[in-house]
Amino acid sequence: MGSAKFGNQEDLKLASVSTNTLKERLNGIYRTMQRRPETMITPGLFEYLWDLKELALLEGKPSVEVPEPWLAELEDTCCTVSNGPRHN
């Protein structure tokens, strides 16, 4: 995924996330996107993480590594989906 938002891919630190946690987060976002298509996540990021999760499940991997900004955006989207829009 070559999104300019994340800059140079080689400079990104990776974070490990359990496959089950990734699955739960993505399933939650997916359900919300079905009801509210305007749910905000970088285009292509959801699909990439979904495919990564599916591959990890097929290979029986207990965890996967993803760039920290991607994981942060996923967590932020999950929090927004779970708790409604954030108000600062």
Contact map, one row per residue, 1 for C-alpha under 8 A:
1110000000000000000000000000000000000000000110010000000000000000000000000000000000000000
1111010010000000000000000000000000000000000000000000000000000000000000000000000000000000
1111111000000000000000000000000000000000000000000000000000000000000000000000000000000000
0111111100000000000000000000000000000000000000000000000000000000000000000000000000000000
0011111000000000000000000000000000000000000000000000000000000000000000000000000000000000
0111111110000000000000000000000000000000000000000000000000000000000010000000000000000000
0011111110000000000000000000000000000000000000000000000000000000000000000000000000000000
0001011111110000000000000000000000000000000000000000000000000000000000000000000000000000
0100011111110000000000000000000000000000000000000000000000000000000000000000000000000000
0000000111110000000000000000000000000000000000000000000000000000000000000000000000000000
0000000111111000000000000000000000000000000000000000000000000000000000000000000000000000
0000000111111100000000000000000000000000000000000000000000000000001110000000000000000000
0000000000111110000000000000000000000000000000000000000000000000001100000000000000000000
0000000000011111000000000000000000000000000000000000000000000000111100000000000000000000
0000000000001111100000000000000000000000000000000000000000000000111100100000000000000000
0000000000000111110000000000000000000000000000000000000000000011110000000000000000000000
0000000000000011111011000000000000000000000000000000000000000011110000000000000000000000
0000000000000001111111000000000000000000000000000000000000000111000000000000000000000000
0000000000000000111111100000000000000000000000000000100110001111000000000000000000000000
0000000000000000011111110000000000000000000000000000000000000110000000000000000000000000
0000000000000000111111111000000000000000000000000000000000000000000000000000000000000000
0000000000000000111111111100000000000000000000000000100000000000000000000000000000000000
0000000000000000001111111110000000000000000000000100100000000000000000000000000000000000
0000000000000000000111111111000000000000000000000000000000000000000000000000000000000000
0000000000000000000011111111100000000000000000000000000000000000000000000110010000000000
0000000000000000000001111111110000000000000001001100000000000000000000000000000000000000
0000000000000000000000111111111000000000000000000000000000000000000000000000000000000000
0000000000000000000000011111111100000000000000000000000000000000000000000000010010000000
0000000000000000000000001111111110000000000000000000000000000000000000000000110010000000
0000000000000000000000000111111111000000000000000000000000000000000000000000000000000000
0000000000000000000000000011111111100000000000000000000000000000000000000000000000000000
0000000000000000000000000001111111111010000000000000000000000000000000000000000010000000
0000000000000000000000000000111111111110000000000000000000000000000000000000000000000000
0000000000000000000000000000011111111000000000000000000000000000000000000000000000000000
0000000000000000000000000000001111111000000000000000000000000000000000000000000000000000
0000000000000000000000000000000111111110000000000000000000000000000000000000000000000000
0000000000000000000000000000000111111110000000000000000000000000000000000000000000000000
0000000000000000000000000000000010011111000000000000000000000000000000000000000000000000
0000000000000000000000000000000110011111100000000000000000000000000000000000000010000000
0000000000000000000000000000000000000111110000000000000000000000000000000000100000000000
0000000000000000000000000000000000000011111011000000000000000000000000001100100000000000
0000000000000000000000000000000000000001111111000000000000000000000000000000000000000000
0000000000000000000000000000000000000000111111000000000000000000000000000000000000000000
1000000000000000000000000000000000000000011111110000000000000000000000000000000000000000
1000000000000000000000000000000000000000111111111000000000000000000001000000000000000000
0000000000000000000000000100000000000000111111111100000000000000000000000000000000000000
0000000000000000000000000000000000000000000111111110000000000000000000000000000000000000
1000000000000000000000000000000000000000000111111111000000000000000000000000000000000000
0000000000000000000000000100000000000000000011111111100000000000000000000000000000000000
0000000000000000000000100100000000000000000001111111110000000000000000000000000000000000
0000000000000000000000000000000000000000000000111111111000000000000000000000000000000000
0000000000000000000000000000000000000000000000011111111100000001000000000000000000000000
0000000000000000001001100000000000000000000000001111111110000001000000000000000000000000
0000000000000000000000000000000000000000000000000111111111000000000000000000000000000000
0000000000000000000000000000000000000000000000000011111111100000000000000000000000000000
0000000000000000001000000000000000000000000000000001111111111111000000000000000000000000
0000000000000000001000000000000000000000000000000000111111111100000000000000000000000000
0000000000000000000000000000000000000000000000000000011111111000000000000000000000000000
0000000000000000000000000000000000000000000000000000001111111000000000000000000000000000
0000000000000000000000000000000000000000000000000000000111111100000000000000000000000000
0000000000000000001000000000000000000000000000000000000111111111000000000000000000000000
0000000000000000011100000000000000000000000000000000000110011111000000000000000000000000
0000000000000001111100000000000000000000000000000000000100001111100000000000000000000000
0000000000000001111000000000000000000000000000000001100100001111110000000000000000000000
0000000000000111100000000000000000000000000000000000000000000011111000000000000000000000
0000000000000111100000000000000000000000000000000000000000000001111101100000000000000000
0000000000011110000000000000000000000000000000000000000000000000111111100000000000000000
0000000000011110000000000000000000000000000000000000000000000000011111110000000000000000
0000010000010000000000000000000000000000000000000000000000000000001111111000000000000000
0000000000000000000000000000000000000000000010000000000000000000011111111100000000000000
0000000000000010000000000000000000000000000000000000000000000000011111111110000000000000
0000000000000000000000000000000000000000000000000000000000000000000111111111000000000000
0000000000000000000000000000000000000000100000000000000000000000000011111111100000000000
0000000000000000000000001000000000000000100000000000000000000000000001111111110000000000
0000000000000000000000001000000000000000000000000000000000000000000000111111111000000000
0000000000000000000000000000000000000000000000000000000000000000000000011111111100000000
0000000000000000000000000000100000000001100000000000000000000000000000001111111110000000
0000000000000000000000001001100000000000000000000000000000000000000000000111111111000000
0000000000000000000000000000000000000000000000000000000000000000000000000011111111110000
0000000000000000000000000000000000000000000000000000000000000000000000000001111111111100
0000000000000000000000000001100100000010000000000000000000000000000000000000111111111000
0000000000000000000000000000000000000000000000000000000000000000000000000000011111110000
0000000000000000000000000000000000000000000000000000000000000000000000000000001111111100
0000000000000000000000000000000000000000000000000000000000000000000000000000001111111100
0000000000000000000000000000000000000000000000000000000000000000000000000000000110111110
0000000000000000000000000000000000000000000000000000000000000000000000000000000100111111
0000000000000000000000000000000000000000000000000000000000000000000000000000000000001111
0000000000000000000000000000000000000000000000000000000000000000000000000000000000000111
